[in-house]
Amino acid sequence: MSTISLRLPESLHKQARELAKKEHVSINQLITTALAEKLSALLTSEYLEERAKRGSRRKFERVLAKVRDREPAEGDRL
C-alpha cells in the first residue's frame, strides 16, 4: 500500500468529508473508490476505442444480413 499527500481545496475537502460520513466510510476509502471508478471509466473508454479500430463494416453487414426480416416483439417496439 502506498501513501500520497494530497492538497485539496477546502470546499472539496468539506464535501468529501460530509459524503464519507454519510456513506459511513473513511475519506481515504471514499477517495480510493472514486479514483478506482474514474480509472475504470477511462481505461474502458480506451479499450473500446482500440476494439472499434479493429472493427469491419463489411463483416458487420455480413452478419446483419443473416438476421431474419421480421417484426420486433411487442416489448421491443419503440
N, C-alpha and C positions, 0 to 999 in steps of 0.2 A: 504494500500500500504506500502511496506517495502523499506528501503534504505539499500544498501550494499556499502561497499568501495571495490573497485576492482583495483588490481595492474596489469597493462598490460605492456608488452614490448613496447618500443616506436614505433617500426616498426608496430606492430599490432594496436596500438592506431592510428597511422597515417593512416593506411589502412581503419580502421573503420570510422574515421573522414571523409576521402575522399568519401567512399561509401555512408555514411549517407548524405553528401552534394549532391552527385549525385542523390540519391533517394529522396531528399527533405524531409528527416525525421531527427529527433534528434538522436544523438548517443545512448541515452537511449532507444529510440524506436527501433533502429536497433539491439541493443544487446538483448533487451527483445524479439523481434521477432525471432532472431537467437536461443536464448535459448529455446523458446517455440517449434520451429521446431525440435531442437535436442532432447528434451524431448519426443516429439510426436513420433519421429522415434524410439527411444529406447523403449518406452512403447509399441508401436505397435509390435516391434520385440518380446518382452517378451510375449505379448498377443497371438501372432501367435504360438510361441513355446508351450505355455500351451495348446492351442487348438489342435495342432498337436499331443500332447501326448494322447489326448482323441480319436484320430482317430483309425479306424479299417480297416485294409487291406481287411478283409473278407466282411465287409459291402460295401466298395468301389467297390470291384469286383462284388458284387451282383447288385449294382445299374448300374454299367457299362454294365453288361450283358443285361440289359433292352434296351440298345441303339441299334437301327436297324443298320444292316451292309449295309452301302450304301456309295457311292462316295461323297466326300465333294463338296459343292457348288463351282463354279468357283472362286469366290473371296477368298475362304478359303484354296485354294491349296498353298502348299509351293513351 
